[in-house]
Amino acid sequence: MQALKALVIFMGILIMAGMALLVYGLVTRTGGNETAADGQGAGAGGAMSAPFGEVELALPAGCVIAGSELTGERLVIRLDGQAERGCQQLVIVDLASGKELGRVKAVPAGTR
């Protein structure tokens, strides 16, 4: 009976330790290292990037934003709409500065 009691206590401790590790893993993967109160963030070299405010993205007439994806320190925005208006493109924006880095446009074959 004593062995069974010790085993149940030991298994309870293992379950608690497993739950603690699970919570730690979730916190570290979902942004648990946010900006500290002392002003030092987790940016490049520990320096905090200054906010860039509002960014205006020029869209060709008739185009819509079909989706976006974060890739490291860049935001890739996918535009959709009529190919004749040049809507089939990707826009890459630097998140640190808010500047547009470039565009990748899809053009019909044989037009180049």
C-alpha positions in Angstrom: 0.0 0.0 0.0 2.9 2.4 0.8 4.5 1.7 -2.6 1.2 2.5 -4.4 0.9 5.8 -2.4 4.4 6.8 -3.3 3.8 5.9 -7.0 0.7 8.1 -7.1 2.5 11.0 -5.5 5.5 10.6 -8.0 3.1 10.4 -11.0 1.3 13.6 -9.8 4.7 15.4 -9.6 5.5 14.3 -13.1 2.2 15.5 -14.4 2.7 18.9 -12.8 6.2 19.2 -14.2 5.0 18.3 -17.6 2.3 20.9 -17.5 4.8 23.6 -16.4 7.1 22.7 -19.3 4.1 22.9 -21.7 3.2 26.4 -20.5 6.8 27.5 -20.7 7.1 26.2 -24.3 3.9 28.0 -25.3 4.9 31.3 -23.7 8.3 31.3 -25.3 7.0 30.4 -28.8 4.1 33.0 -28.8 6.0 36.1 -27.9 6.9 35.7 -24.2 10.0 37.8 -24.8 8.1 41.1 -25.4 9.6 44.5 -24.7 10.8 44.8 -21.1 10.0 47.7 -18.8 13.5 49.0 -19.1 13.1 49.8 -22.8 15.3 47.0 -24.2 13.5 44.8 -26.6 14.3 41.6 -28.5 15.0 43.4 -31.8 18.3 43.5 -33.7 21.1 43.5 -31.2 18.7 44.1 -28.3 17.9 47.6 -29.6 14.2 48.5 -29.8 13.0 49.6 -33.2 11.2 52.9 -33.3 7.6 52.7 -34.5 7.1 54.0 -38.0 3.5 55.1 -37.7 1.2 54.9 -40.7 2.3 53.4 -44.0 0.4 54.1 -47.2 0.5 51.3 -49.8 -0.3 52.3 -53.3 -2.6 49.8 -55.0 -3.4 49.8 -58.7 -7.1 50.7 -59.4 -9.4 47.7 -58.9 -6.9 45.7 -56.9 -7.5 44.3 -53.5 -5.4 42.8 -50.7 -5.8 39.0 -50.9 -3.6 38.1 -48.0 -0.5 38.8 -46.0 2.3 36.8 -44.3 5.1 37.6 -41.9 8.5 36.4 -42.9 11.1 37.4 -40.3 11.3 41.2 -40.2 9.3 41.6 -43.5 5.6 41.6 -44.4 4.6 40.1 -47.7 1.3 41.4 -49.0 -0.4 39.5 -51.8 -2.6 41.6 -54.2 -5.3 40.2 -56.3 -7.6 41.4 -59.0 -7.6 41.8 -62.8 -4.3 40.8 -64.4 -4.7 43.5 -67.1 -4.5 46.2 -64.4 -1.3 44.7 -62.9 -3.0 43.4 -59.8 -1.2 40.1 -59.6 1.7 41.0 -57.4 3.5 40.7 -54.1 4.5 43.7 -52.1 7.4 43.4 -49.6 7.5 45.8 -46.6 10.2 46.1 -44.0 8.6 46.1 -40.6 11.5 47.9 -38.9 11.3 51.0 -41.1 7.8 50.7 -42.7 9.3 51.2 -46.2 8.3 49.2 -49.2 11.3 47.1 -50.2 9.9 46.0 -53.6 7.2 44.4 -55.7 7.1 41.1 -57.5 4.7 41.4 -60.5 3.2 38.5 -62.4 3.1 39.2 -66.2 1.7 37.0 -68.9 4.2 34.8 -70.8 5.6 36.3 -74.0 5.2 40.0 -72.9 8.8 40.3 -71.8 
